[in-house]
């Protein structure tokens, strides 16, 4: 497993190359895909809802950061 410092550095590079809004959009998409996968393969609706809620929150945050041009 990668060290936290390495992950921090890699994430900072991605943010520098794109934007905070883009990273939040990507994270939102990943959470949404996880929600779909959990619901389809495990039929765990409560857990799928948690992942979907995370996706929705990240999507909203991405919009807020996009408005601030970050």
TABEL-V762456 format. One record per helix or strand of 3 or more residues. SS is the DSSP state (helix for helix, strand for strand). FROM is the first residue (numbers start at 0). LEN is the number of residues. Records with the same first field share a line. If there is no record, write none. Layout:
SS: FROM-LEN, FROM-LEN
This chain:
helix: 3-14, 19-23, 44-23
